[in-house]
Amino acid sequence: MFRLLSIELQKLLENRSSKILIFFSFILPFFIILLSSFKINFFGLFTIDLGSVGIFDFPYIWHITTFFTAQFKLFFAIVVVSMIGNEYSNKTIKQNLIDGLSKKEFILSKFIAIVFFALVSTLLIGLITLCIGLYYSGDTEAYYMHSEIIFLLAYFVKLVGFFSLCLFLAVLVKRSAFALGFMFILFILEWIVYAILAKNYDDDIATNIQNYFPLKSMWKLIDEPFRRIVLMKSPEKTELLYDYAVHWNEIGIVVVWTALFIYGSYKLLQKRDL
């Protein structure tokens, strides 16, 4: 496993574009979260102090930081599709196989790299969330602090699932730009199917079915926190109550899709004449 990971890290770190994208995928979201935790005065006209709203208190902060950080996953998604695109364009995939790397090991090396970067990202977001939460939160009781730490697991599963989809599409079309284009097409198709189901049945049935689709199931892992933020300051607005919790069945759906994407990538490569 470590041998396969070292092979992928060497390829990525020798590529300048990949290094820049990896840097931004890690640094930019954490910089924004850290910056937003400060009190910012705009030339004496007004002051932004998000900490005073309570969004950095435990346990809310686990939900809020993982949701917003996950929106930056596109940076590393470009790295993932480039891993495959560069293999085909530079013909290194054929050389790897000639040098003794099996097709199974080739796909496994990509997946291990995906898991590695997702894990590093999860650990970093967990650390920065803990530090900011300890600074702002008035209640630092251990149970209260960690009551919603499951959002970190959802964040990790979401990244692995999304990057595995990127890997599958990259293997399918062999080109980075086309793979990202297919991602957008998949997004449109999911909503077209939803619209057809909603028209022929009802919204609830359509929504329940849509929640099993790849992109929507990944999105559902961490629901948007905006209504929850409103409820924090206006608890009397009970009509805004909604289910924002992480559910094990939703994690299971994404895990199944992840397994299918990795298996599909392997089968495509296995049947393809390189």
C-alpha positions in Angstrom: 0.0 0.0 0.0 2.8 2.4 1.0 4.6 1.6 -2.2 1.6 2.4 -4.4 1.0 5.6 -2.4 4.7 6.7 -2.8 4.4 6.1 -6.6 1.4 8.4 -6.8 2.8 11.1 -4.5 6.0 11.2 -6.6 4.0 11.7 -9.8 1.9 14.4 -8.3 4.7 16.4 -6.6 6.8 16.4 -9.7 4.0 18.1 -11.6 3.9 21.8 -11.0 0.2 22.2 -11.8 -0.8 19.4 -9.5 1.3 21.0 -6.7 -0.4 24.3 -7.1 -3.9 22.8 -7.1 -3.1 20.6 -4.1 -1.9 23.7 -2.3 -5.0 25.6 -3.0 -7.3 22.7 -2.2 -5.8 22.5 1.3 -4.8 26.0 2.1 -7.6 28.2 0.6 -10.6 26.7 2.5 -8.7 26.7 5.8 -7.4 30.2 5.3 -11.0 31.4 4.6 -12.4 29.6 7.7 -9.6 31.0 9.9 -10.1 34.5 8.5 -13.8 34.4 9.0 -13.2 33.6 12.7 -11.5 37.0 13.2 -13.2 40.3 13.9 -12.8 42.4 10.7 -13.2 46.1 10.7 -13.9 47.7 7.3 -12.3 51.2 7.5 -14.4 52.0 10.6 -17.6 51.8 8.6 -18.8 48.4 9.9 -17.4 45.3 11.6 -17.9 41.7 10.7 -17.7 39.4 13.7 -19.2 36.0 12.9 -18.0 34.7 16.2 -20.6 36.8 18.0 -23.4 35.1 16.1 -22.4 31.8 17.7 -21.6 29.8 14.6 -18.2 28.9 16.0 -19.6 27.4 19.2 -19.7 23.7 19.8 -21.4 21.7 18.5 -22.5 23.9 15.5 -19.0 24.5 14.3 -18.5 20.9 13.1 -21.5 21.2 10.8 -20.6 24.7 9.5 -16.9 24.2 8.8 -17.2 20.8 7.1 -20.0 22.1 4.9 -18.2 25.2 3.7 -14.8 23.4 3.3 -16.4 20.7 1.2 -17.3 23.3 -1.4 -13.6 23.7 -2.3 -13.3 20.0 -3.4 -13.3 21.0 -7.0 -9.6 22.0 -6.8 -8.5 18.5 -5.9 -11.1 17.0 -8.3 -9.0 18.6 -11.1 -6.0 16.9 -9.6 -7.8 13.6 -9.7 -8.9 13.8 -13.3 -5.4 15.1 -14.2 -3.9 12.0 -12.6 -5.6 9.9 -15.3 -5.4 12.4 -18.1 -1.7 12.8 -17.8 -1.2 9.0 -17.6 -2.9 8.7 -21.1 -1.4 11.8 -22.7 2.2 11.1 -21.5 1.7 7.3 -22.1 3.0 6.6 -18.6 0.1 4.2 -17.9 1.5 1.8 -20.5 5.0 2.2 -19.1 3.7 1.5 -15.6 2.1 -1.8 -16.8 5.3 -2.7 -18.7 7.4 -2.1 -15.5 5.2 -4.7 -13.7 2.4 -2.7 -12.2 -0.9 -4.6 -12.7 -4.1 -2.8 -13.8 -5.6 -3.6 -10.4 -2.6 -2.0 -8.7 -2.8 1.0 -11.0 -6.3 1.8 -10.0 -5.6 0.9 -6.4 -2.7 3.4 -6.3 -5.1 6.1 -7.5 -7.7 5.2 -4.9 -5.1 5.1 -2.1 -3.9 8.6 -3.1 -7.5 9.8 -3.0 -8.1 8.3 0.5 -4.8 9.8 1.7 -5.6 13.3 0.6 -9.1 13.0 1.9 -7.8 11.9 5.2 -5.2 14.7 5.5 -7.9 17.2 4.6 -10.2 15.7 7.3 -7.5 15.8 9.9 -6.7 19.4 9.1 -10.3 20.6 9.2 -10.8 18.7 12.4 -7.8 20.4 14.0 -8.7 23.9 12.9 -12.4 23.4 13.9 -11.3 22.2 17.4 -9.0 25.1 17.9 -11.6 27.7 16.8 -14.3 26.0 18.7 -12.3 26.0 21.9 -11.5 29.7 21.5 -15.2 30.8 20.9 -17.3 28.2 22.6 -18.5 28.9 26.1 -19.2 25.2 26.8 -16.2 23.0 26.4 -17.5 19.9 28.1 -16.1 16.8 26.3 -19.5 15.3 25.4 -20.9 18.6 24.2 -17.7 19.3 22.1 -17.8 16.0 20.3 -21.5 15.5 20.0 -21.5 16.3 16.3 -18.0 15.2 15.4 -19.7 12.7 13.0 -19.7 15.5 10.5 -16.0 14.9 10.1 -16.7 11.3 9.0 -19.4 12.5 6.6 -16.8 15.0 5.2 -14.2 12.3 4.7 -16.8 9.9 3.0 -18.0 12.8 0.8 -14.5 13.6 -0.4 -13.6 10.0 -1.1 -16.9 9.4 -2.9 -16.6 12.6 -5.0 -13.0 12.0 -6.0 -13.8 8.3 -6.8 -16.5 9.6 -9.2 -13.9 11.9 -10.8 -11.5 8.9 -11.2 -14.2 6.8 -12.9 -15.1 9.6 -15.3 -11.4 10.3 -16.1 -10.8 6.6 -16.8 -14.0 6.5 -18.9 -13.2 9.5 -21.2 -9.3 9.6 -20.8 -9.3 13.4 -20.8 -9.4 15.8 -17.8 -11.6 18.5 -19.4 -14.0 15.9 -20.7 -14.2 14.2 -17.3 -15.2 17.5 -15.7 -17.7 18.1 -18.5 -19.3 14.7 -17.9 -19.6 15.6 -14.2 -21.7 18.6 -15.1 -23.8 16.5 -17.5 -24.4 14.0 -14.7 -25.5 16.9 -12.5 -28.0 18.0 -15.2 -29.3 14.4 -15.8 -30.0 13.9 -12.1 -32.2 17.0 -12.0 -33.9 16.1 -15.3 -34.8 12.7 -13.8 -36.0 14.4 -10.7 -38.2 16.7 -12.7 -39.7 13.8 -14.6 -40.4 11.9 -11.4 -41.9 15.0 -9.7 -44.2 15.5 -12.7 -45.4 12.0 -12.8 -45.6 11.2 -9.1 -45.0 13.8 -6.4 -42.1 15.8 -4.9 -41.6 13.6 -1.9 -41.2 10.4 -4.0 -39.0 12.2 -6.5 -36.8 13.6 -3.7 -36.5 10.2 -2.0 -35.4 8.6 -5.3 -33.0 11.5 -6.1 -31.3 11.0 -2.8 -29.9 7.8 -4.1 -28.3 9.4 -7.1 -24.4 9.8 -7.0 -24.1 13.6 -6.7 -27.2 14.2 -4.7 -26.3 11.5 -2.2 -22.9 13.1 -1.7 -24.5 16.5 -1.2 -27.0 15.1 1.3 -24.2 13.8 3.6 -23.8 17.4 4.9 -26.9 19.4 4.6 -26.7 23.2 4.2 -26.5 24.9 7.6 -28.1 28.2 6.8 -31.5 27.5 8.3 -29.8 26.1 11.4 -27.8 29.3 11.8 -31.1 31.2 11.7 -32.6 28.9 14.3 -29.6 29.6 16.6 -30.6 33.2 16.8 -34.4 32.8 16.4 -35.4 29.5 18.1 -39.0 30.6 18.1 -39.1 30.1 14.3 -40.1 26.4 14.5 -41.3 26.4 10.9 -37.6 26.4 9.9 -36.9 23.2 11.7 -35.3 20.6 9.4 -33.3 17.4 9.6 -29.6 18.4 9.3 -28.1 15.4 11.1 -25.8 12.9 9.4 -27.5 9.5 8.9 -25.7 6.2 8.6 -27.9 5.1 5.6 -26.7 8.2 3.7 -23.1 7.3 4.5 -23.8 3.8 3.3 -25.2 5.0 0.0 -22.1 7.0 -0.8 -19.8 4.1 0.3 -21.7 1.9 -2.1 -21.3 4.4 -5.0 -17.6 4.7 -4.1 -17.1 1.0 -4.4 -19.0 0.9 -7.7 -16.9 3.8 -9.1 -13.6 2.1 -8.2 -14.7 -1.3 -9.4 -16.0 0.4 -12.6 -12.7 2.1 -13.2 -10.9 -1.2 -12.8 -13.2 -3.0 -15.2 -12.9 -0.2 -17.8 -9.1 -0.4 -17.6 -9.1 -4.2 -17.6 -11.1 -4.4 -20.9 -9.3 -1.5 -22.6 -6.5 -2.1 -25.0 -3.7 0.3 -23.9 
